[in-house]
Amino acid sequence: MDRRELLARIKTFPLKAAALADDMLSGDFKSIFKGQGMEFSEVRHYELGDDIRSIDWNVSARFGTPYVKQYQEERDMVVFTVLDCSRSMHTGSGALTRYEQGLFALALTAFSAERAGQPFGSIFFDHADGQFFYPAKGRSHIMSVIGKGLDYKPKGGGSCLGEALSRTARILKRRSLIIVISDFICINWEQELKDLSGRHDIIALRISDPLDKEMMNAGLLRFEDPETGITLHAPTGFASFRSAWNDWQDERAELWSAICKHAGVSALELSTNDDALLVLSHFFRKRRGR
């Protein structure tokens, strides 16, 4: 799908994101962030029973009578995506590549945050720690992030998911909702994911492809590793090969799920053949009901 077609589909997402916003930022998630922090509101006269630690000594000295600081709960909840832009994400057997589906998930998340009045931010990465977009509100900010995503090209082979997660942890100080969008075909990210989940609420969104589930019978197929360029010829006509392939893919999926569970992270799979809106809505609605 070319850039124009992708952008045309994404421009329909603001209307579709209305219901998703209600589900995404309510229920369990709303309770998680309630009371996460307080911001200064005003001062008032001291009253019997007030905590003396809240006295504003500067104001009290100026007016000759005790005043206390008033605070109100912070209402903004940062919604943040970590988007894998590596070469392996630019593969797929259907109408969409993994990256295009991941970008759709990012756009739906961003417009849902906008609908709920919450700031949205993101980080793009491939073989190196890539572009960081600080959380902000507004349609122009969201479209800028999406535009960068549409134009992003991997600069080399490999995926530095662990570094991207570490950078996110260093920059996001307040507890946030973070969605990690990746095929998770990389190494050395497990501990960083666990560390990040200790402070933030994390959803690991694994972008998969139908070939990850079942290899087709297509004779001798040429495969190329998108990260290294290494090629091999796979005898898909043999039932034993297809069975071994399917078992290997099942083992990868089970390992990923176990890693997420161990890290205290919610795991969600999104295939390139899925409707991203339906999958995300079902997931958040289920979380909301629980």
C-alpha positions as CSV (number, residue, x, y, z in Angstrom):
1,M,0.0,0.0,0.0
2,D,1.5,3.4,-1.0
3,R,1.7,6.5,1.2
4,R,-1.4,8.1,-0.3
5,E,-3.6,5.1,0.4
6,L,-2.2,4.7,3.9
7,L,-2.8,8.4,4.7
8,A,-6.4,8.2,3.3
9,R,-7.2,5.3,5.6
10,I,-5.7,7.0,8.6
11,K,-7.7,10.2,8.0
12,T,-10.9,8.2,8.7
13,F,-9.6,7.1,12.1
14,P,-10.6,10.2,14.2
15,L,-14.2,9.3,13.9
16,K,-13.6,5.6,14.5
17,A,-11.5,6.3,17.6
18,A,-14.4,7.8,19.7
19,A,-15.6,4.5,21.1
20,L,-12.0,3.2,21.5
21,A,-11.1,6.3,23.6
22,D,-13.9,5.5,26.1
23,D,-12.7,2.0,26.5
24,M,-9.0,2.7,26.5
25,L,-9.0,5.4,29.1
26,S,-11.6,4.1,31.5
27,G,-12.1,1.0,33.7
28,D,-8.8,-0.5,34.9
29,F,-6.7,2.1,33.3
30,K,-8.6,5.0,34.8
31,S,-8.2,3.6,38.3
32,I,-4.5,3.0,37.7
33,F,-3.8,6.7,37.0
34,K,-6.3,8.2,39.5
35,G,-4.3,10.1,42.1
36,Q,-1.0,9.6,40.4
37,G,0.1,13.2,41.2
38,M,-1.0,16.6,42.5
39,E,-0.5,20.0,41.1
40,F,-0.7,23.4,42.8
41,S,-4.0,25.1,42.6
42,E,-4.3,28.1,45.0
43,V,-3.7,29.2,48.7
44,R,-6.4,29.8,51.4
45,H,-6.5,30.7,55.0
46,Y,-5.3,28.1,57.5
47,E,-8.1,26.2,59.3
48,L,-8.0,24.2,62.4
49,G,-7.0,20.6,61.5
50,D,-5.0,21.5,58.4
51,D,-1.7,19.7,58.0
52,I,1.0,22.2,59.0
53,R,3.2,20.8,56.3
54,S,0.9,22.5,53.7
55,I,1.5,26.0,55.1
56,D,2.9,28.4,52.6
57,W,5.4,30.3,54.7
58,N,6.2,32.9,52.2
59,V,2.5,33.9,51.7
60,S,1.9,33.6,55.4
61,A,4.8,36.0,56.2
62,R,3.6,38.5,53.6
63,F,0.1,38.7,55.0
64,G,0.8,38.1,58.7
65,T,-1.6,35.2,59.0
66,P,-1.3,31.5,58.1
67,Y,-2.1,30.3,54.6
68,V,-2.0,26.8,53.2
69,K,-1.4,25.5,49.7
70,Q,-4.3,23.8,47.9
71,Y,-3.6,21.1,45.3
72,Q,-5.7,19.3,42.7
73,E,-5.3,15.9,41.1
74,E,-3.4,15.9,37.9
75,R,-5.9,14.9,35.1
76,D,-3.5,14.3,32.2
77,M,-2.4,10.8,31.5
78,V,0.3,10.4,28.9
79,V,-0.4,7.8,26.2
80,F,2.8,6.7,24.5
81,T,3.7,4.3,21.8
82,V,7.1,2.6,21.1
83,L,7.0,1.8,17.4
84,D,9.4,-0.8,15.8
85,C,10.5,0.5,12.4
86,S,13.1,-2.2,11.7
87,R,13.3,-4.0,8.4
88,S,11.6,-7.2,9.6
89,M,8.5,-5.0,10.3
90,H,8.4,-4.2,6.6
91,T,7.3,-7.7,5.6
92,G,4.0,-9.4,5.2
93,S,2.1,-11.9,3.1
94,G,-1.2,-9.9,2.8
95,A,-2.5,-6.5,1.9
96,L,-0.6,-4.8,4.7
97,T,3.0,-5.2,6.0
98,R,3.6,-5.5,9.7
99,Y,4.8,-1.9,9.8
100,E,1.7,-0.6,8.1
101,Q,-0.5,-2.4,10.6
102,G,1.6,-1.2,13.4
103,L,1.3,2.4,12.1
104,F,-2.5,1.9,12.0
105,A,-2.4,0.8,15.7
106,L,-0.3,3.9,16.5
107,A,-2.8,6.2,14.7
108,L,-5.8,4.7,16.4
109,T,-4.1,5.1,19.8
110,A,-3.1,8.7,19.1
111,F,-6.6,9.8,18.0
112,S,-8.1,8.0,21.0
113,A,-5.8,10.0,23.3
114,E,-6.8,13.2,21.5
115,R,-10.5,12.3,21.9
116,A,-10.0,11.9,25.6
117,G,-8.0,15.1,25.9
118,Q,-4.8,13.4,26.8
119,P,-1.2,14.0,25.6
120,F,0.3,11.6,23.1
121,G,3.9,10.8,22.4
122,S,6.0,8.2,20.6
123,I,9.4,6.8,19.8
124,F,10.5,5.3,16.5
125,F,13.5,2.9,16.4
126,D,15.2,0.4,14.1
127,H,18.8,-0.7,14.5
128,A,19.5,2.4,16.6
129,D,17.6,4.5,19.1
130,G,15.6,6.6,16.7
131,Q,13.3,9.6,16.8
132,F,11.5,10.7,20.0
133,F,8.3,12.7,20.0
134,Y,7.6,14.3,23.4
135,P,4.0,14.0,24.6
136,A,1.8,16.8,23.5
137,K,-1.9,17.5,22.7
138,G,-3.5,18.5,19.5
139,R,-4.3,17.2,16.0
140,S,-1.3,18.9,14.4
141,H,1.1,17.1,16.7
142,I,-0.5,13.8,16.0
143,M,-0.5,14.3,12.2
144,S,3.2,15.3,12.5
145,V,4.0,12.0,14.2
146,I,2.0,10.0,11.7
147,G,3.6,11.8,8.8
148,K,7.1,11.0,10.2
149,G,6.0,7.4,10.5
150,L,4.8,7.3,6.9
151,D,8.1,8.5,5.7
152,Y,10.4,6.6,8.1
153,K,12.9,4.3,6.4
154,P,15.1,1.9,8.4
155,K,18.7,3.1,8.4
156,G,20.3,-0.4,9.0
157,G,19.7,-4.0,10.0
158,G,18.7,-5.1,13.4
159,S,16.3,-3.8,16.1
160,C,17.3,-2.0,19.3
161,L,14.0,-2.5,21.2
162,G,15.8,-2.7,24.5
163,E,17.5,0.7,24.0
164,A,14.2,2.3,23.0
165,L,12.5,1.0,26.1
166,S,15.4,2.3,28.3
167,R,15.2,5.8,26.7
168,T,11.4,5.8,27.2
169,A,11.9,5.0,30.9
170,R,14.5,7.8,31.3
171,I,12.2,10.5,29.7
172,L,8.7,9.6,30.9
173,K,8.8,10.4,34.6
174,R,5.0,10.3,35.3
175,R,3.2,7.0,35.2
176,S,1.9,6.5,31.6
177,L,0.1,4.1,29.4
178,I,2.7,2.7,27.0
179,I,1.9,0.5,24.0
180,V,5.0,-1.3,22.6
181,I,4.3,-2.1,18.9
182,S,6.7,-4.6,17.4
183,D,7.2,-8.1,15.9
184,F,9.6,-8.7,18.8
185,I,12.0,-10.5,16.4
186,C,15.0,-9.2,18.3
187,I,17.1,-9.9,21.4
188,N,18.1,-8.2,24.6
189,W,14.8,-6.4,25.5
190,E,13.3,-8.6,28.2
191,Q,14.8,-6.9,31.3
192,E,14.2,-3.4,29.9
193,L,10.5,-4.3,29.4
194,K,10.2,-5.5,33.0
195,D,12.0,-2.4,34.3
196,L,9.6,-0.2,32.4
197,S,6.5,-2.0,33.6
198,G,7.6,-1.4,37.2
199,R,6.6,2.3,36.8
200,H,4.2,2.4,33.8
201,D,1.3,0.4,32.5
202,I,2.5,-1.5,29.5
203,I,0.8,-3.3,26.6
204,A,3.0,-5.4,24.3
205,L,1.3,-5.4,20.9
206,R,2.9,-8.1,18.8
207,I,2.4,-7.7,15.0
208,S,2.1,-11.0,13.4
209,D,1.4,-12.4,9.9
210,P,-0.7,-15.4,8.7
211,L,2.5,-17.2,7.7
212,D,3.5,-17.1,11.3
213,K,0.6,-19.4,12.0
214,E,0.8,-21.8,9.1
215,M,3.2,-22.2,6.3
216,M,1.6,-22.7,2.9
217,N,2.5,-25.5,0.5
218,A,4.2,-23.6,-2.3
219,G,7.1,-25.8,-3.3
220,L,10.6,-24.5,-3.1
221,L,10.4,-21.0,-1.7
222,R,13.3,-18.5,-1.5
223,F,13.4,-16.7,1.9
224,E,15.5,-13.6,2.7
225,D,16.3,-12.3,6.2
226,P,15.3,-8.6,6.0
227,E,17.8,-7.7,8.7
228,T,20.9,-9.5,7.3
229,G,20.1,-10.2,3.7
230,I,20.9,-13.9,4.2
231,T,18.8,-16.1,1.9
232,L,17.7,-19.7,2.0
233,H,15.4,-22.0,0.0
234,A,12.7,-23.6,2.0
235,P,11.0,-26.9,0.9
236,T,7.5,-25.9,1.7
237,G,6.2,-28.8,-0.3
238,F,7.2,-31.2,2.4
239,A,4.7,-31.7,5.2
240,S,7.5,-32.3,7.7
241,F,9.0,-28.9,6.9
242,R,5.6,-27.1,7.3
243,S,5.0,-28.9,10.6
244,A,8.4,-27.9,11.9
245,W,7.9,-24.3,10.8
246,N,4.5,-24.1,12.5
247,D,5.9,-25.7,15.7
248,W,8.7,-23.2,15.8
249,Q,6.4,-20.3,15.3
250,D,4.1,-21.6,18.1
251,E,7.1,-21.9,20.4
252,R,8.1,-18.2,19.6
253,A,4.6,-17.0,20.4
254,E,4.5,-19.0,23.7
255,L,7.9,-17.7,24.8
256,W,6.8,-14.1,24.0
257,S,3.6,-14.5,26.0
258,A,5.6,-16.0,28.9
259,I,8.1,-13.1,28.9
260,C,5.2,-10.6,29.0
261,K,3.5,-12.4,31.9
262,H,6.8,-12.5,33.8
263,A,7.3,-8.8,33.3
264,G,3.7,-7.9,34.4
265,V,2.8,-6.7,30.9
266,S,-0.5,-7.1,29.0
267,A,0.1,-9.1,25.8
268,L,-2.0,-8.6,22.6
269,E,-1.4,-10.0,19.1
270,L,-2.5,-8.2,16.0
271,S,-2.2,-9.9,12.6
272,T,-1.6,-8.1,9.3
273,N,-5.0,-9.5,8.2
274,D,-6.9,-8.2,11.3
275,D,-9.0,-5.0,11.6
276,A,-6.9,-3.1,14.0
277,L,-9.8,-1.1,15.4
278,L,-11.8,-4.2,16.2
279,V,-8.9,-6.0,17.9
280,L,-8.0,-3.0,20.0
281,S,-11.6,-2.2,20.9
282,H,-12.2,-5.8,22.0
283,F,-9.1,-5.8,24.1
284,F,-9.8,-2.5,25.9
285,R,-13.4,-3.3,26.3
286,K,-12.5,-6.6,27.9
287,R,-10.1,-4.8,30.3
288,R,-12.7,-2.2,31.0
289,G,-15.3,-4.9,32.0
290,R,-12.8,-6.7,34.2
